[in-house]
Amino acid sequence: MKAKFFFVVFLIFSYSLTAQQSAKEAPQHTEQKTITIDTSKLPVITSLQSFIKNEDGTYQKNDMLYQYQKLIENNNKALMAGKEVQQIFFLYKNTEGFTFQGLAARTTINQETLATLNSIAEAQTDIKDKVFILPTVKSGIFIPKNRGTNSLEILLQENYSIKSLTKNTLYYIIDGKEFYLFVDQRLNPTERAYFLDSSLRLPLNNDSFWISSEFGLRKNPFSGEMKNHNGIDMAAEEGTPVYAIKDGDVYSCIENDSTFGNYIVLRHDLGKMTSTYAHLSKITVKQYQSVKKGDIIGYVGQTGMATGPHLHFEIRVGGKALDPREKLDLEQ
């Protein structure tokens, strides 16, 4: 146990030297404390159980977990006293089947801290066998310096762009990815609502449609050209109700478009995500109107360039079209 304790103390000392060296090598960040982390050199927590079962059936104390918990406790006391925290990181692979909420509870780290450090956009994300970087500060938000890779990161980057960086803002380079850490910060109500309730409902009831055209490159049924199809086509009877997949507002309502016919674009998450519903027979909402997930916004039709009644449905994040199958619970 002593050997493992001194190993963790050595890691803390090594991180301190790395931070000093990185600050010298990165003058563009002289106002921030810069810490470079190579995750291949982090201590590994193999289990989040307090005791580990040996091959002979006996149990032993989980010393690495104990050291991790002790560092969290010391950092919590330091924050309460207004002192500087000693932040180091551990690795953990979720082979024990924790949900994201369960992992946060077991580690005592706030969900937003774990999520922003590990690029988790939604609390419902399946994290089985995912490798996590575990911080030793309970509360804080990691903001990527460069463009975010998911909708939560993009939302946070915009919301934090007005915040001034100070000498107390920590600057991390973790496996080459750059982060700013705002210690002891929490998600605001809008960000938290998005993170906790980011699940999407289907735009049509599950038993009312079939997928007639997938996302991606396809032959245009009118011109015969190979073109990108930026959504999916959901064939259904004309007049089938169309639902908002998530809370949002009506960005636009267009009628008699030559391609999409009657269509609606909804904005979600302060505009970071949009959903499009095309070829409608009827639109039942107005521009700028707020909608809730599950509200009827129109009805299936075949207006515009359509060979039969169907809903052309798109999802975009940061302006980029995504395959709706990645976001929707489609059984087909």
Salt bridges, closest charged atoms under 4 A:
GLU73 OE1 - LYS70 NZ 3.98
GLU73 OE2 - LYS77 NZ 3.28
GLU84 OE1 - LYS33 NZ 3.21
GLU112 OE2 - ARG186 NE 2.40
GLU112 OE1 - ARG192 NH1 3.48
GLU122 OE2 - LYS327 NZ 3.60
GLU153 OE2 - LYS177 NZ 3.53
GLU158 OE2 - LYS272 NZ 3.29
GLU178 OE1 - LYS145 NZ 3.65
ASP197 OD1 - LYS293 NZ 3.52
GLU214 OE2 - ARG325 NH2 2.85
ASP233 OD2 - ARG218 NH1 3.36
ASP233 OD1 - HIS229 NE2 3.26
ASP233 OD1 - HIS310 NE2 3.77
ASP233 OD1 - HIS312 ND1 3.01
ASP247 OD2 - LYS292 NZ 2.98
ASP249 OD1 - ARG267 NE 3.20
ASP269 OD1 - LYS246 NZ 3.74
GLU314 OE2 - HIS312 NE2 2.79
GLU314 OE1 - ARG316 NE 3.23
